[in-house]
Amino acid sequence: MENTNHRLTIRIGHNSLAFAAGAAFEPYTLKSKMSMAANLREAFQQNTLPAQDFQGARVLVDSPALMVPLREFDEQQAAMLFQQTHGHHGELHEQATVMHNVMDSLNAVVVYQLNSDLRLVIEDHFENVSYEHLMQDVWTQSYQQNRHGKRNRLFAHLHDKRLEAFCFDANRFRFCNSFEINDNRDAAYFLLAVWKQLAFDSQSDEIYLSFDPVQSAMAEMQHERQSLADTLRRYVKNVHLPED
């Protein structure tokens, strides 16, 4: 089956792998004893979407991110800065490739890493490949939303047992950080700590929550996200869920 009009989107999380094209979405169940590269190679052979004939791939990489102001970015220093900031996350040097994407609208460059074996598997399978950090679309959409209104807004995106918290000042990031979480109590703790650090007003300023779209479709996740919103509303008046 040919699909020459679309690229395949590959979402590579820390413990998840999924494919999308148009309205079609196909997760892959990882085998815990295999590396992510080996899982991806097997998914190309077994899953329906990757077996189609795509022109290329758009790869969304879930990785620790280093945000650098655009005017201060030096490509020659990117790998060194990333290692100094996130070296404790492991696999650098020959095992991982440090990559970057320019976000002109946010006056920032996001620096992140991709396992080198994974990259080799992808580029052996597709002739044309583009890479993005998993959060780039979320950051851009949130920035567009932030432009309307005068209140301070703290954005929080939850995915893969991680909380991404960020906010903007004019056309640049004011704050951007990531926290590993196990449950809603962790998420609420970190969000309220960031809220206090930013000195936001609990009566007039706002928190906007968003979630991984696949996990959000699950009934138990719908309950969990409402529970998180209710917890935050004990301390912050204006807490918004995606459907608000």
C-alpha positions in Angstrom: 0.0 0.0 0.0 1.5 3.3 -1.0 1.2 6.4 1.1 3.4 8.9 -0.7 1.5 12.0 0.4 2.3 11.7 4.1 5.2 11.3 6.4 5.0 8.8 9.2 5.2 10.3 12.7 7.2 8.3 15.2 6.8 9.2 18.9 9.7 7.9 20.9 9.1 8.1 24.7 11.2 6.9 27.6 9.0 3.8 27.9 6.7 4.0 24.9 6.7 3.9 21.1 3.9 4.9 18.8 3.2 5.7 15.1 0.7 8.1 13.5 -0.3 9.2 10.0 -3.2 11.4 9.4 -6.0 10.3 11.7 -4.5 6.8 12.2 -2.6 6.1 15.4 -0.9 2.8 16.3 1.0 2.2 19.6 3.6 -0.5 19.9 3.9 -2.7 23.0 7.6 -2.6 24.0 9.5 -5.7 24.9 11.3 -4.9 28.2 14.3 -7.1 27.5 15.0 -5.4 24.2 16.6 -2.0 23.5 14.5 0.7 22.1 16.4 0.4 18.8 15.6 -3.3 18.6 12.0 -2.6 19.5 11.7 -0.1 16.7 13.3 -2.4 14.2 10.8 -5.1 15.1 7.9 -2.6 15.0 8.8 -1.7 11.4 8.3 -5.3 10.5 5.2 -6.0 12.6 3.0 -2.9 12.8 0.6 -1.9 10.0 1.5 1.8 9.7 5.3 1.5 9.5 4.9 -1.2 6.8 3.3 1.3 4.4 5.3 3.2 1.9 5.9 6.7 3.3 8.1 9.3 1.8 9.8 10.1 5.1 9.4 10.3 8.9 8.8 13.0 11.5 10.4 11.8 14.7 9.2 13.2 18.1 11.9 12.6 20.7 11.1 12.6 24.4 14.4 13.7 26.0 15.6 16.0 28.7 15.7 19.5 27.1 18.2 22.4 27.4 16.6 25.7 26.4 19.1 28.3 25.1 18.2 31.9 24.2 18.4 32.2 20.4 20.9 35.1 20.5 23.2 33.2 22.8 23.1 29.8 21.0 26.4 28.5 19.6 26.1 25.2 17.8 29.7 24.3 18.5 29.0 24.5 22.3 25.6 22.7 22.3 26.8 19.2 23.1 29.1 20.4 25.9 26.4 22.5 27.4 23.9 19.6 27.2 26.4 17.2 28.9 27.1 19.7 31.7 23.3 20.2 32.3 22.0 16.7 31.8 25.0 14.4 32.0 23.4 12.5 34.9 20.7 11.3 32.5 23.4 9.0 31.0 24.1 8.0 27.4 26.0 10.7 25.8 29.1 10.7 23.5 29.2 7.7 21.2 25.9 6.3 22.5 23.8 9.4 21.8 23.6 12.3 19.4 23.0 15.8 20.7 20.5 17.6 18.4 18.8 21.0 18.4 15.9 22.8 16.9 15.4 26.6 16.5 12.1 28.0 17.7 12.1 31.4 16.1 8.7 32.5 17.6 10.0 31.8 21.1 13.5 33.2 20.6 14.9 29.9 21.8 16.8 26.8 20.7 15.9 23.5 22.3 18.9 21.1 22.7 18.2 17.4 23.3 19.6 13.9 22.7 18.7 10.8 20.7 20.2 7.4 21.1 22.6 6.8 18.2 21.4 3.3 17.5 17.8 4.5 17.3 18.8 7.2 14.8 20.6 4.6 12.7 17.5 2.3 12.6 15.3 5.3 11.6 17.6 6.5 8.9 18.2 3.0 7.5 14.4 2.8 7.1 13.6 6.3 5.7 15.4 8.5 3.3 13.9 11.8 4.6 13.8 12.3 8.3 13.1 15.3 10.5 13.6 15.4 14.3 11.7 17.4 16.9 11.6 17.5 20.6 8.3 16.0 21.8 7.3 19.2 23.5 7.8 21.6 20.6 4.2 21.6 19.4 3.0 22.0 23.0 5.3 24.9 23.7 4.3 26.7 20.5 0.5 26.2 21.0 0.7 27.3 24.6 2.7 30.4 23.5 -0.1 31.3 21.0 -2.7 30.8 23.8 -0.6 33.0 26.2 -0.7 35.9 23.8 -4.4 36.5 24.5 -5.1 37.9 27.9 -3.2 39.9 30.5 -3.0 37.4 33.4 0.1 35.4 34.2 -0.3 31.8 33.0 1.6 28.7 34.2 1.3 25.9 31.7 1.7 22.2 32.8 1.8 19.2 30.4 1.8 15.7 31.9 3.1 12.7 30.0 5.1 9.5 30.5 5.3 10.1 34.3 6.7 13.5 33.7 5.5 17.1 34.4 6.6 19.8 32.0 6.1 23.2 33.6 6.7 26.5 31.7 5.5 30.1 31.3 6.3 33.0 29.0 7.2 36.7 29.3 6.4 38.5 26.1 7.8 36.4 23.2 10.3 34.3 25.3 10.3 31.7 28.0 10.3 33.0 31.5 10.5 29.5 33.1 10.8 26.0 31.6 11.6 22.8 33.6 10.7 19.1 33.7 10.0 17.0 36.8 9.7 13.2 37.1 6.5 12.3 38.9 4.8 9.2 40.2 1.3 10.5 40.8 -0.9 13.6 41.2 0.6 14.4 44.5 4.0 14.9 43.0 2.5 16.9 40.1 0.7 19.2 42.5 3.7 19.6 44.7 6.0 20.7 41.9 3.4 22.9 40.3 2.7 24.8 43.5 6.5 25.1 44.2 7.0 26.7 40.7 3.9 28.9 41.3 5.5 30.2 44.5 8.9 30.7 42.9 7.3 32.8 40.1 5.3 34.8 42.7 2.1 34.4 40.8 -1.2 35.6 42.4 -3.5 32.8 43.6 -6.7 34.8 42.9 -6.0 36.4 39.5 -3.3 34.3 37.7 -3.9 31.0 36.0 -2.7 27.4 35.6 -3.5 25.6 32.3 -3.2 21.8 32.4 -2.7 19.5 29.3 -2.0 15.8 29.0 -0.7 13.2 26.6 -3.6 12.7 24.2 -3.5 8.9 24.2 -3.4 8.6 27.9 -6.2 11.2 28.3 -8.6 9.1 26.3 -8.5 6.4 29.0 -11.3 6.6 31.5 -9.0 6.3 34.6 -6.9 9.2 33.2 -10.0 11.4 32.9 -10.6 10.9 36.6 -6.9 11.5 37.4 -6.7 14.8 35.6 -9.9 16.1 37.3 -8.5 15.0 40.6 -5.3 17.0 39.9 -7.3 20.1 38.9 -9.4 19.8 42.1 -6.3 19.6 44.3 -4.7 22.6 42.7 -8.0 24.6 43.1 -7.5 24.5 46.8 -4.7 26.9 46.4 -5.1 28.5 43.0 -8.5 29.9 41.9 -8.1 29.7 38.1 -7.1 26.1 37.1 -8.1 25.1 33.5 -8.4 21.7 32.0 -8.2 21.2 28.1 -12.0 21.2 27.7 -12.6 24.3 29.8 
